[in-house]
Amino acid sequence: DGTGHHLTAAAIIGHDGSVWAQSSKFPQLKGNETTDIMKDFDQPGHLAPTGLHIEGVKYMVIQGEPGAVIRGKKGPGGITIKKTAQALIFGIYEEP
């Protein structure tokens, strides 16, 4: 991909939090994590003060595309979440 990152986990999650598909290493979303992500798509910047949490792991929210893509950074890796009409596409990556 030219950036030096590789995908370590991925998932497709419905807007209601139901798991449509996920890789074996994808963390389980807890509590209000899906709700908070959906709220950030509706109200960009909602997650900025508290961070993006996936299975309790905090990612610092970095520039995405308001209403379409949320990006988070944690150490050398991070997460990208793309919103579609019916689902959220998650990709978690690490540097090699």
Phi, psi and omega per residue, in radians:
D1 nan -0.115 3.048
G2 1.476 -0.140 -3.103
T3 -1.808 -0.145 -3.134
G4 1.504 0.087 3.111
H5 -1.817 2.728 2.997
H6 -2.407 2.568 -3.093
L7 -1.228 2.247 3.120
T8 -1.908 -0.378 3.123
A9 -2.751 2.629 -3.138
A10 -2.641 2.759 3.104
A11 -2.779 2.751 2.957
I12 -2.097 2.063 -3.066
I13 -2.127 2.271 3.088
G14 -1.137 2.754 3.121
H15 -0.990 -0.423 3.138
D16 -1.506 0.025 3.131
G17 1.640 -0.062 3.132
S18 -1.280 2.452 -3.123
V19 -1.480 2.097 3.088
W20 -1.578 -0.680 3.111
A21 -2.863 2.601 3.082
Q22 -2.779 2.657 3.060
S23 -1.360 2.858 -3.081
S24 -1.107 -0.467 -3.097
K25 -1.657 0.041 -3.120
F26 -1.256 2.272 -3.136
P27 -1.215 2.686 3.100
Q28 -1.409 2.257 3.086
L29 -1.230 2.439 -3.095
K30 -1.978 2.629 2.971
G31 0.767 -2.096 -3.065
N32 -1.618 0.245 -3.065
E33 -1.037 -0.768 3.111
T34 -1.144 -0.745 3.132
T35 -1.045 -0.770 3.132
D36 -1.119 -0.680 3.109
I37 -1.127 -0.811 3.129
M38 -1.069 -0.674 3.137
K39 -1.127 -0.639 3.125
D40 -1.172 -0.565 3.058
F41 -1.169 -0.661 3.134
D42 -1.362 -0.600 -3.128
Q43 -2.241 1.370 -3.090
P44 -0.882 2.335 -3.109
G45 1.774 -0.166 -3.129
H46 -0.982 -0.708 -3.083
L47 -1.469 -0.251 -3.039
A48 -0.951 -0.800 -3.098
P49 -1.187 -0.579 -3.029
T50 -1.823 -0.325 -3.066
G51 1.594 2.926 3.103
L52 -1.692 2.210 -3.115
H53 -1.975 2.279 3.056
I54 -2.242 2.049 -3.046
E55 0.876 0.686 3.107
G56 1.419 -0.129 3.122
V57 -1.483 2.250 -3.073
K58 -1.605 2.273 3.021
Y59 -1.982 2.402 3.052
M60 -1.340 2.217 -3.132
V61 -1.291 2.225 3.095
I62 -2.059 3.006 -3.046
Q63 -0.942 2.234 3.044
G64 -2.152 -2.518 3.054
E65 -2.137 1.864 -3.050
P66 -0.854 2.214 3.123
G67 1.409 -0.096 -3.071
A68 -2.255 -0.735 -3.073
V69 -2.426 2.345 3.013
I70 -2.000 2.349 3.090
R71 -2.138 2.447 3.096
G72 -2.298 2.651 -3.102
K73 -2.218 2.401 3.046
K74 -2.531 1.921 -3.090
G75 1.015 -2.367 -3.120
P76 -1.407 -0.097 -3.103
G77 -1.974 -2.920 3.130
G78 3.135 -2.927 -3.103
I79 -2.486 2.539 3.012
T80 -2.221 2.324 3.114
I81 -2.175 2.157 3.117
K82 -1.923 2.286 3.108
K83 -1.639 2.255 3.005
T84 -1.931 -3.087 -3.104
A85 -1.058 -0.566 -3.058
Q86 -2.162 -0.218 -3.013
A87 -2.546 2.982 3.022
L88 -1.991 2.311 3.105
I89 -1.832 2.078 -3.100
F90 -1.857 2.387 2.978
G91 -2.343 2.149 3.100
I92 -1.905 2.308 -3.072
Y93 -2.292 2.754 3.055
E94 -2.322 2.734 2.992
E95 -1.315 2.579 -3.138
P96 -1.148 nan nan
